[in-house]
Amino acid sequence: MTIGAASMPGPLDAYLIPALDGVAFGLLLFVAAAGLVFCFGVADILNLAHGTLYAIGAYTAAALTDGGWGGLLLALAVGVAAAAGAGGVLAGMLAPVRRGDHLTQALLTFGVALAGGSLLVSAFGPDSLPVRIPAALDGSVVVAGHRYAAYRLVFIGVAALLAVLLYLVVARTRAGMLVRAAVDDAEMLASLGVNPAWVRVGVLTAAGALAGAAGVLGAPIIGPAPTTAETILLLSLVIVVLGGLGSVGGTLLAALAVGEIQTLGVALAPTAAPFLLFAAMIVVLAVRSRGLFRRWRTA
């Protein structure tokens, strides 16, 4: 399916399409990484199984999508529920070591990631799987005279809406207030009759739901494959480093920067592309060790 008329190829072809891909990739990483940032910033847990939660959503999309809207919505509902449930179970497993050092948490969650990855590969096989999107989105549209994948363009809009909703939840709702209070003064929160431990369980469950949603919606872009969990985890950790534990806005900007570095780097400097992202991370750490943005602000 093609909508609109495309112009003859021009010099923008080398920049416009990769730049749009960078926006789509960055927004996907934002939705995925936001959960990891919440885990570390609110629950103080270094969750190395976060990429596996994304993979749960991606494999659910491969299993349930059938090329229709019903299949996509079913995959979204099941993928979000499964990843959220896995996040809640993980919160229970981490409860005994919550006050331990991050190394203990990392070892436990890394073990969960290895076991979960093996289970997914056993269930779905060792090969990359196709994801069937609705026919209305399985085509191209014309953007500034250049053809662009319709699904990616729609995904940009949906992910941007999720970013706005996430900001509003954190900044304007009671749930967001409790999350911020759990970070700023957990003892005061407890004195008001709210158990901070349950807030942390809710955060890990919500983080799983975000990762699952990213996995389902992002499956046509990244995944599902045996290396999907590792890829998402690595890029999410880079975003945490670049954005710090500062804010929803900071995480968004860091994710968009990572997306553009990855896609434009491949388009403009393919030989240097594998090193550009980590070079940027090294520079940020050297200049500002806690990341570019302040801790847990909503903007």
Secondary structure as UniProt FT lines:
FT   STRAND          2..3
FT   HELIX           11..14
FT   HELIX           16..41
FT   TURN            48..49
FT   HELIX           50..64
FT   HELIX           69..94
FT   HELIX           95..97
FT   TURN            98..99
FT   HELIX           102..124
FT   HELIX           135..137
FT   STRAND          140..143
FT   TURN            144..145
FT   STRAND          146..149
FT   HELIX           150..172
FT   HELIX           174..184
FT   HELIX           186..191
FT   TURN            192..193
FT   HELIX           196..218
FT   TURN            219..221
FT   TURN            226..227
FT   HELIX           228..243
FT   TURN            244..245
FT   HELIX           248..268
FT   TURN            270..272
FT   HELIX           273..287
FT   TURN            289..290
FT   TURN            295..296
//
